[in-house]
């Protein structure tokens, strides 16, 4: 059965997507391309039309649940419902000292 994105089920689809992304701990996956989230949203909601999936994704961005970062001309996204600002993955090296 196909699901369509409309005003009646918009909030339900957004809530379902948010709960599932929190359950999967997608924050720990760091910054990912749009295709990663597109496939997850398709799986979660049952939406198959690209513009419906994009509406859900854009709504998550507008709610501040997804961070956007541009690296080397490509756009990456991170699911961040906790509003954390740690940038561990952006560090080029880690210093380990032995006493």
Secondary structure as a PSIPRED ss2 file (coil, helix, strand):
# PSIPRED VFORMAT (PSIPRED V4.0)

   1 X C   1.000  0.000  0.000
   2 X C   1.000  0.000  0.000
   3 X C   1.000  0.000  0.000
   4 X C   1.000  0.000  0.000
   5 X C   1.000  0.000  0.000
   6 X C   1.000  0.000  0.000
   7 X C   1.000  0.000  0.000
   8 X C   1.000  0.000  0.000
   9 X C   1.000  0.000  0.000
  10 X H   0.000  1.000  0.000
  11 X H   0.000  1.000  0.000
  12 X H   0.000  1.000  0.000
  13 X H   0.000  1.000  0.000
  14 X H   0.000  1.000  0.000
  15 X H   0.000  1.000  0.000
  16 X H   0.000  1.000  0.000
  17 X H   0.000  1.000  0.000
  18 X H   0.000  1.000  0.000
  19 X H   0.000  1.000  0.000
  20 X H   0.000  1.000  0.000
  21 X H   0.000  1.000  0.000
  22 X H   0.000  1.000  0.000
  23 X H   0.000  1.000  0.000
  24 X C   1.000  0.000  0.000
  25 X C   1.000  0.000  0.000
  26 X H   0.000  1.000  0.000
  27 X H   0.000  1.000  0.000
  28 X H   0.000  1.000  0.000
  29 X H   0.000  1.000  0.000
  30 X C   1.000  0.000  0.000
  31 X C   1.000  0.000  0.000
  32 X E   0.000  0.000  1.000
  33 X C   1.000  0.000  0.000
  34 X H   0.000  1.000  0.000
  35 X H   0.000  1.000  0.000
  36 X H   0.000  1.000  0.000
  37 X H   0.000  1.000  0.000
  38 X H   0.000  1.000  0.000
  39 X H   0.000  1.000  0.000
  40 X H   0.000  1.000  0.000
  41 X H   0.000  1.000  0.000
  42 X H   0.000  1.000  0.000
  43 X H   0.000  1.000  0.000
  44 X H   0.000  1.000  0.000
  45 X H   0.000  1.000  0.000
  46 X C   1.000  0.000  0.000
  47 X C   1.000  0.000  0.000
  48 X C   1.000  0.000  0.000
  49 X C   1.000  0.000  0.000
  50 X H   0.000  1.000  0.000
  51 X H   0.000  1.000  0.000
  52 X H   0.000  1.000  0.000
  53 X H   0.000  1.000  0.000
  54 X H   0.000  1.000  0.000
  55 X H   0.000  1.000  0.000
  56 X H   0.000  1.000  0.000
  57 X H   0.000  1.000  0.000
  58 X H   0.000  1.000  0.000
  59 X H   0.000  1.000  0.000
  60 X H   0.000  1.000  0.000
  61 X H   0.000  1.000  0.000
  62 X H   0.000  1.000  0.000
  63 X C   1.000  0.000  0.000
  64 X C   1.000  0.000  0.000
  65 X C   1.000  0.000  0.000
  66 X E   0.000  0.000  1.000
  67 X E   0.000  0.000  1.000
  68 X E   0.000  0.000  1.000
  69 X E   0.000  0.000  1.000
  70 X E   0.000  0.000  1.000
  71 X E   0.000  0.000  1.000
  72 X C   1.000  0.000  0.000
  73 X C   1.000  0.000  0.000
  74 X E   0.000  0.000  1.000
  75 X E   0.000  0.000  1.000
  76 X E   0.000  0.000  1.000
  77 X E   0.000  0.000  1.000
  78 X E   0.000  0.000  1.000
  79 X E   0.000  0.000  1.000
  80 X C   1.000  0.000  0.000
  81 X C   1.000  0.000  0.000
  82 X C   1.000  0.000  0.000
  83 X C   1.000  0.000  0.000
  84 X C   1.000  0.000  0.000
  85 X C   1.000  0.000  0.000
  86 X C   1.000  0.000  0.000
  87 X C   1.000  0.000  0.000
  88 X H   0.000  1.000  0.000
  89 X H   0.000  1.000  0.000
  90 X H   0.000  1.000  0.000
  91 X C   1.000  0.000  0.000
  92 X C   1.000  0.000  0.000
  93 X C   1.000  0.000  0.000
  94 X C   1.000  0.000  0.000
  95 X C   1.000  0.000  0.000
  96 X C   1.000  0.000  0.000
  97 X C   1.000  0.000  0.000
  98 X C   1.000  0.000  0.000
  99 X C   1.000  0.000  0.000
